[in-house]
Amino acid sequence: MFVTTKMVVGKLGYLELAAVGLAGHLSFEVLVVLMGLLSIVGVLCAQAEGGGRIKQAGLAVRQGFIVSLLLGIPAMILLWNLDGILGWTNQDPLVLELTAPYLHGLSACVLPVLFFAVLRNFVSALARPKAVMIITGVAVLVNYLLALWLVRGGWIIPPLGLFGAGLATSIVSWLMFFALLWHVYKTPVLRGYGVFADRWKLDTTICREIVVLGVPVAGLVFLEAGMFATASILSGIISAETLAAYEIVMAWAGIPFVIALGIAEATMVRVAHGAGRNRPDESRQSGITGILIGIFILIAMMIIPLGFSAYIIDIFIAPSDPGYIAVSLLSVEFLIIAAIFQVFDGLQAISARALRGVKDSVTPLWIAGFGYWVLGIGAGSWMAFGMNFGGAGLWWGLALGLTATSLLLTLRFHRLSRRLMLSSVTRDKII
């Protein structure tokens, strides 16, 4: 949805593209951090399903909604006022001026996005993701058409500009949530888990477990999301053209990443299923299988940024734009680096979620802190500003940080899953 929004506003000009890209990145980083915390709902549901305790899954969903509400309201206020925070980051004044209307339209998407995430985690944990795929697929198309209409105007609606772009995403987010809620309510098998059966009251034990397990996960996501948000801000400090090129390349990089994220979520569910059944051998096999599938797909997708960079660029910026040549040259350079980094970006997502499936969330947080910030932002900033490599230096830093993080997380899962499997074998022999 973010990509289709950038496709619409990019035709208004590279400054509009830079503004929506910067504001959108920071906004969605806030959302993915909260969604990372809520992903524990999926782990609890998967382990309850694996252990045959289906009512516990419904209870986890209800508590997930309560946690979403408590987190979502302050997050919505934060998004509304995010343009003021961006004012401290030395961005182009024209870009900053354009961020405010987009953020005001976008802020209403926070609650439905979090509610949808809870339900998505629930149905995915039960290996029933078809409805989610259909709803999100339709939502991407609807978001594009609605953004096109609201931004440009027509049919008695005046042009709303960047406010319309944010409003389109908010409207579609609410529609997605209600569609998935209706699906869960009308599907007898899903209703059997008791999501709607019992009273909606606070269960401090479950909420505490979601928060305690989810905070390190949210911290890991924050470190990753913060790395990209910081890279976006640093790109804007270099120049508005560098920021626009960064947003174009990130629009492409998001596609292989979400494919890897889908594999990662499935891997997490299968690993958690094995843990719920006390079968660490199944958890290990699921994790390794998910990692191998992800690597194969991501390597195959490298051909797109390497061979079709001109087509990617023309989707987001018109040749008539005064900044087209500068932005295009930078984008081509960044896409070459992104072809390498997309493999390791996807690998770290799969490995982190495989570890999440066995409730290992603290050690990955330390690994992420080192990889994303010491290597990613630290080395990237040094190459960009100290070595005068500009935007390319930032991208090489991102690639270095993601490579190190993904390899360390994969090694962590290999060692931890083997240790759990050997411990289970030893325990069975003693019994």
C-alpha positions as CSV (number, residue, x, y, z in Angstrom):
1,M,0.0,0.0,0.0
2,F,2.9,2.4,0.8
3,V,4.4,1.6,-2.6
4,T,1.2,2.4,-4.5
5,T,0.9,5.6,-2.6
6,K,4.3,6.6,-3.6
7,M,3.4,5.7,-7.2
8,V,0.6,8.3,-7.1
9,V,2.4,11.1,-5.3
10,G,5.6,10.6,-7.2
11,K,3.9,12.0,-10.4
12,L,3.3,15.3,-8.5
13,G,7.0,15.9,-8.2
14,Y,10.2,14.6,-6.6
15,L,9.6,16.9,-3.5
16,E,6.2,15.3,-2.9
17,L,7.7,11.9,-3.3
18,A,10.5,12.7,-0.8
19,A,8.0,14.2,1.7
20,V,5.6,11.2,1.6
21,G,8.5,8.8,1.6
22,L,10.1,10.4,4.7
23,A,6.9,10.8,6.6
24,G,5.6,7.5,5.6
25,H,8.7,5.6,6.5
26,L,8.8,7.1,10.0
27,S,5.0,6.5,10.4
28,F,5.2,2.9,9.3
29,E,8.3,2.3,11.5
30,V,6.1,3.2,14.5
31,L,3.4,0.8,13.3
32,V,5.8,-2.1,12.6
33,V,7.4,-1.8,16.0
34,L,3.9,-2.1,17.6
35,M,3.0,-5.0,15.2
36,G,6.3,-6.7,16.3
37,L,5.1,-6.6,19.9
38,L,1.7,-7.9,18.8
39,S,3.2,-10.8,16.8
40,I,3.5,-12.6,20.2
41,V,-0.3,-13.1,19.9
42,G,0.5,-15.4,16.9
43,V,3.1,-17.3,18.9
44,L,0.7,-17.8,21.8
45,C,-2.1,-18.9,19.4
46,A,0.2,-21.3,17.5
47,Q,1.5,-22.9,20.7
48,A,-2.1,-23.2,22.0
49,E,-3.1,-24.9,18.8
50,G,-0.1,-27.2,18.8
51,G,-0.9,-28.2,22.4
52,G,-4.7,-28.6,21.8
53,R,-5.7,-25.7,24.0
54,I,-7.9,-23.9,21.5
55,K,-9.7,-21.6,24.0
56,Q,-6.4,-20.2,25.0
57,A,-6.0,-18.9,21.4
58,G,-9.2,-17.0,21.6
59,L,-8.2,-15.5,24.9
60,A,-4.9,-14.4,23.5
61,V,-6.7,-12.6,20.6
62,R,-9.0,-10.7,23.0
63,Q,-6.1,-9.6,25.1
64,G,-4.3,-8.6,21.9
65,F,-7.1,-6.2,21.0
66,I,-6.9,-4.6,24.5
67,V,-3.1,-4.2,24.2
68,S,-3.6,-2.7,20.7
69,L,-6.0,-0.1,22.0
70,L,-3.7,0.9,24.8
71,L,-0.8,1.3,22.5
72,G,-2.6,2.6,19.5
73,I,-4.1,5.8,20.9
74,P,-0.7,7.4,21.9
75,A,0.8,6.2,18.6
76,M,-2.0,7.9,16.7
77,I,-1.2,11.2,18.5
78,L,2.5,10.7,17.7
79,L,1.8,10.3,14.0
80,W,-0.4,13.4,13.9
81,N,2.5,15.5,15.3
82,L,5.4,13.8,13.6
83,D,6.0,16.7,11.2
84,G,7.1,18.8,14.3
85,I,9.7,16.1,15.2
86,L,11.0,16.0,11.6
87,G,11.6,19.7,11.9
88,W,14.6,18.9,14.2
89,T,16.3,16.8,11.5
90,N,17.6,19.5,9.1
91,Q,15.5,18.5,6.2
92,D,14.7,20.6,3.1
93,P,12.0,23.1,4.3
94,L,9.9,22.4,1.2
95,V,9.9,18.7,2.0
96,L,9.0,19.4,5.6
97,E,6.1,21.6,4.7
98,L,4.6,18.8,2.6
99,T,4.8,16.1,5.3
100,A,2.1,17.6,7.6
101,P,-1.0,17.1,5.5
102,Y,0.0,13.5,4.6
103,L,0.5,12.7,8.3
104,H,-2.8,14.2,9.3
105,G,-4.6,12.0,6.8
106,L,-2.6,8.9,7.7
107,S,-2.9,9.1,11.5
108,A,-6.4,7.5,11.5
109,C,-4.9,4.2,10.2
110,V,-3.1,3.3,13.5
111,L,-5.9,1.4,15.3
112,P,-7.2,-0.6,12.3
113,V,-3.7,-1.6,11.4
114,L,-3.0,-2.9,14.9
115,F,-6.4,-4.6,15.1
116,F,-5.9,-6.2,11.7
117,A,-2.4,-7.4,12.9
118,V,-4.0,-9.2,15.9
119,L,-6.5,-11.1,13.7
120,R,-3.9,-11.8,11.0
121,N,-1.6,-13.4,13.6
122,F,-4.5,-15.5,14.8
123,V,-5.6,-16.9,11.5
124,S,-2.0,-17.3,10.4
125,A,-1.2,-19.3,13.5
126,L,-4.0,-21.7,12.5
127,A,-2.6,-22.1,9.0
128,R,-5.6,-20.3,7.4
129,P,-4.0,-17.3,5.7
130,K,-6.0,-17.4,2.5
131,A,-8.5,-14.7,3.6
132,V,-5.6,-12.4,4.7
133,M,-4.0,-12.8,1.2
134,I,-7.2,-12.0,-0.6
135,I,-8.0,-9.0,1.6
136,T,-4.6,-7.5,1.4
137,G,-4.3,-8.1,-2.3
138,V,-7.6,-6.3,-2.9
139,A,-6.5,-3.5,-0.5
140,V,-3.4,-2.7,-2.5
141,L,-5.5,-2.1,-5.6
142,V,-8.2,-0.2,-3.7
143,N,-5.5,2.0,-2.0
144,Y,-4.0,2.9,-5.4
145,L,-7.4,3.8,-6.9
146,L,-8.6,5.7,-3.9
147,A,-5.3,7.6,-3.5
148,L,-5.5,8.5,-7.2
149,W,-9.0,9.8,-6.8
150,L,-8.4,11.7,-3.5
151,V,-5.1,13.2,-4.5
152,R,-6.1,14.4,-7.9
153,G,-9.8,15.0,-7.2
154,G,-12.8,14.3,-9.4
155,W,-16.5,13.1,-9.0
156,I,-17.4,16.1,-6.8
157,I,-14.2,15.6,-4.7
158,P,-11.7,18.5,-4.9
159,P,-8.0,17.6,-5.1
160,L,-6.9,16.8,-1.6
161,G,-3.2,16.5,-2.4
162,L,-1.0,14.7,0.1
163,F,-3.7,14.7,2.7
164,G,-5.8,12.6,0.3
165,A,-2.9,10.1,0.0
166,G,-2.8,9.6,3.8
167,L,-6.6,9.5,4.1
168,A,-6.8,6.8,1.4
169,T,-4.6,4.5,3.4
170,S,-6.6,5.2,6.6
171,I,-9.9,4.3,4.9
172,V,-8.5,1.2,3.3
173,S,-7.0,0.1,6.7
174,W,-10.4,0.3,8.4
175,L,-12.0,-1.7,5.5
176,M,-9.3,-4.4,5.8
177,F,-9.9,-4.8,9.5
178,F,-13.7,-5.0,9.2
179,A,-13.4,-7.5,6.3
180,L,-11.1,-9.8,8.3
181,L,-13.3,-9.4,11.4
182,W,-16.3,-10.5,9.4
183,H,-14.4,-13.5,8.0
184,V,-13.4,-14.7,11.5
185,Y,-16.9,-14.1,12.8
186,K,-18.7,-16.0,9.9
187,T,-16.2,-18.9,9.7
188,P,-17.5,-21.7,12.1
189,V,-14.0,-23.2,12.6
190,L,-12.5,-19.9,13.6
191,R,-15.5,-19.0,15.9
192,G,-14.8,-22.3,17.7
193,Y,-11.8,-20.8,19.3
194,G,-14.0,-18.5,21.4
195,V,-12.8,-15.1,20.2
196,F,-16.3,-13.7,20.5
197,A,-17.7,-16.1,23.1
198,D,-16.6,-14.8,26.4
199,R,-16.7,-11.4,28.0
200,W,-14.1,-8.9,27.0
201,K,-12.3,-8.3,30.2
202,L,-8.6,-7.6,31.0
203,D,-6.5,-10.7,31.7
204,T,-3.4,-9.3,33.3
205,T,-1.5,-12.6,33.0
206,I,-1.9,-12.9,29.2
207,C,-1.4,-9.2,28.7
208,R,1.8,-9.3,30.8
209,E,3.0,-12.3,28.7
210,I,2.3,-10.4,25.5
211,V,4.2,-7.4,26.7
212,V,7.1,-9.2,28.4
213,L,7.8,-11.4,25.4
214,G,6.8,-8.6,22.9
215,V,9.0,-5.8,24.2
216,P,12.3,-7.4,23.1
217,V,10.7,-8.2,19.8
218,A,9.4,-4.6,19.5
219,G,12.9,-3.5,20.4
220,L,14.5,-5.6,17.7
221,V,12.0,-4.2,15.2
222,F,12.6,-0.7,16.5
223,L,16.3,-1.1,15.9
224,E,15.7,-2.4,12.3
225,A,13.0,0.1,11.5
226,G,15.0,2.9,13.2
227,M,18.0,2.0,11.0
228,F,16.0,2.6,7.8
229,A,14.3,5.7,9.2
230,T,17.7,7.1,10.2
231,A,19.0,6.3,6.7
232,S,16.0,8.2,5.3
233,I,16.7,11.2,7.4
234,L,20.4,11.1,6.6
235,S,19.6,10.9,2.9
236,G,17.5,14.0,3.2
237,I,20.4,15.8,4.9
238,I,22.6,15.0,1.9
239,S,20.0,16.4,-0.6
240,A,16.3,16.2,-1.6
241,E,17.3,14.3,-4.7
242,T,19.2,11.7,-2.6
243,L,16.1,11.3,-0.4
244,A,13.8,10.8,-3.5
245,A,16.2,8.2,-4.9
246,Y,16.3,6.5,-1.5
247,E,12.5,6.3,-1.4
248,I,12.3,4.8,-5.0
249,V,14.8,2.1,-4.1
250,M,13.1,1.4,-0.8
251,A,9.8,1.0,-2.6
252,W,11.4,-1.8,-4.6
253,A,13.3,-3.3,-1.6
254,G,10.0,-3.5,0.2
255,I,8.7,-6.1,-2.3
256,P,11.2,-8.9,-1.8
257,F,11.2,-8.0,1.9
258,V,7.4,-8.6,2.3
259,I,7.7,-11.9,0.4
260,A,10.4,-12.9,2.8
261,L,8.2,-11.6,5.7
262,G,5.4,-13.9,4.5
263,I,7.8,-16.9,4.6
264,A,9.1,-15.7,8.0
265,E,5.6,-15.6,9.5
266,A,4.9,-19.1,8.2
267,T,8.2,-20.3,9.6
268,M,7.4,-18.7,13.0
269,V,4.1,-20.5,13.1
270,R,5.5,-23.9,12.2
271,V,8.4,-23.5,14.7
272,A,5.9,-22.5,17.4
273,H,3.6,-25.4,16.5
274,G,6.6,-27.8,17.1
275,A,7.4,-26.1,20.4
276,G,3.7,-26.4,21.5
277,R,3.8,-30.1,20.8
278,N,7.2,-30.5,22.6
279,R,8.8,-31.5,19.3
280,P,12.0,-29.4,19.0
281,D,13.1,-31.6,16.0
282,E,10.0,-30.3,14.1
283,S,10.8,-26.8,15.2
284,R,14.3,-27.0,13.9
285,Q,13.3,-28.6,10.6
286,S,10.7,-25.9,10.0
287,G,13.1,-23.1,10.7
288,I,15.8,-24.5,8.4
289,T,13.3,-25.1,5.7
290,G,11.9,-21.6,5.9
291,I,15.5,-20.1,5.7
292,L,16.4,-22.1,2.6
293,I,13.2,-21.3,0.8
294,G,13.6,-17.6,1.5
295,I,17.3,-17.5,0.3
296,F,16.4,-19.2,-2.9
297,I,13.5,-16.8,-3.7
298,L,15.5,-13.7,-2.8
299,I,18.5,-14.7,-4.9
300,A,16.2,-15.3,-7.9
301,M,14.7,-11.8,-7.4
302,M,18.1,-10.1,-7.7
303,I,17.6,-10.1,-11.5
304,I,14.9,-7.4,-11.2
305,P,16.9,-4.5,-9.7
306,L,20.0,-5.5,-11.7
307,G,18.2,-5.8,-15.1
308,F,15.2,-3.5,-14.9
309,S,16.2,-0.5,-12.9
310,A,15.0,2.0,-15.5
311,Y,11.5,0.5,-15.4
312,I,11.4,0.7,-11.6
313,I,12.5,4.4,-11.6
314,D,9.9,5.4,-14.2
315,I,7.1,4.0,-12.1
316,F,7.7,6.6,-9.4
317,I,9.0,9.8,-11.2
318,A,8.1,11.3,-14.5
319,P,10.9,12.0,-17.1
320,S,9.5,15.6,-17.3
321,D,10.3,16.2,-13.6
322,P,13.2,18.7,-13.2
323,G,15.0,16.4,-10.8
324,Y,14.6,13.3,-13.0
325,I,18.1,13.0,-14.2
326,A,19.8,13.4,-10.8
327,V,17.3,11.2,-9.0
328,S,17.6,8.5,-11.7
329,L,21.4,8.3,-11.7
330,L,21.3,8.0,-7.9
331,S,18.6,5.4,-8.0
332,V,20.5,3.2,-10.5
333,E,23.5,3.2,-8.2
334,F,21.4,2.4,-5.1
335,L,19.5,-0.4,-6.8
336,I,22.8,-2.3,-7.5
337,I,23.6,-2.3,-3.8
338,A,20.0,-3.1,-2.9
339,A,20.1,-6.2,-5.1
340,I,22.7,-7.6,-2.7
341,F,21.2,-6.3,0.5
342,Q,17.7,-7.6,-0.2
343,V,18.9,-11.2,0.3
344,F,20.2,-10.6,3.7
345,D,17.3,-8.3,4.6
346,G,14.9,-11.2,4.0
347,L,17.2,-13.7,5.7
348,Q,17.3,-11.7,9.0
349,A,13.5,-11.5,9.0
350,I,13.1,-15.2,8.6
351,S,15.8,-16.1,11.2
352,A,14.4,-13.6,13.8
353,R,10.9,-15.0,13.5
354,A,12.2,-18.6,13.7
355,L,13.8,-17.6,17.0
356,R,10.6,-15.9,18.0
357,G,8.7,-19.2,17.5
358,V,10.7,-20.7,20.4
359,K,10.3,-17.5,22.5
360,D,13.9,-16.4,22.1
361,S,13.6,-12.6,21.8
362,V,16.3,-11.2,24.0
363,T,19.5,-12.4,22.4
364,P,18.3,-11.3,18.9
365,L,17.8,-7.8,20.3
366,W,21.5,-7.6,21.2
367,I,22.5,-9.0,17.8
368,A,20.3,-6.4,16.1
369,G,21.7,-3.5,18.1
370,F,25.2,-4.4,16.9
371,G,24.4,-5.2,13.3
372,Y,21.9,-2.5,12.5
373,W,23.5,0.4,14.4
374,V,27.2,-0.2,15.0
375,L,27.7,-1.6,11.5
376,G,24.6,-0.4,9.5
377,I,24.3,3.2,10.6
378,G,27.8,3.7,12.1
379,A,29.7,2.4,9.0
380,G,27.1,3.9,6.6
381,S,27.4,7.4,8.1
382,W,31.2,7.2,8.1
383,M,31.2,6.2,4.4
384,A,28.6,8.7,3.5
385,F,30.0,11.7,5.3
386,G,33.6,10.8,6.4
387,M,34.5,9.2,3.0
388,N,32.2,11.5,1.0
389,F,30.5,8.5,-0.7
390,G,27.1,10.2,-0.2
391,G,24.0,8.2,-0.5
392,A,25.9,5.1,-1.8
393,G,27.8,5.0,1.5
394,L,24.6,4.8,3.4
395,W,23.4,1.9,1.3
396,W,26.7,0.0,1.7
397,G,26.4,0.5,5.4
398,L,22.8,-0.9,5.4
399,A,24.1,-3.9,3.3
400,L,26.9,-4.5,5.8
401,G,24.7,-4.3,8.8
402,L,22.0,-6.6,7.4
403,T,24.5,-9.1,6.3
404,A,26.1,-9.4,9.7
405,T,22.8,-9.5,11.5
406,S,21.2,-12.1,9.3
407,L,24.2,-14.4,9.6
408,L,24.4,-14.1,13.4
409,L,20.7,-14.7,13.8
410,T,20.8,-17.7,11.6
411,L,23.7,-19.1,13.6
412,R,21.8,-18.4,16.8
413,F,18.8,-20.4,15.5
414,H,21.0,-23.3,14.4
415,R,22.7,-23.6,17.8
416,L,19.7,-23.0,19.9
417,S,17.4,-25.4,18.0
418,R,20.1,-28.1,18.1
419,R,20.6,-27.6,21.8
420,L,16.8,-27.9,22.4
421,M,16.6,-31.0,20.3
422,L,19.5,-32.7,22.0
423,S,18.0,-31.8,25.4
424,S,14.7,-33.4,24.4
425,V,16.4,-36.6,23.2
426,T,18.3,-36.8,26.5
427,R,15.2,-36.3,28.5
428,D,13.3,-39.0,26.6
429,K,16.1,-41.5,27.2
430,I,16.0,-40.8,31.0
431,I,12.2,-41.3,31.1
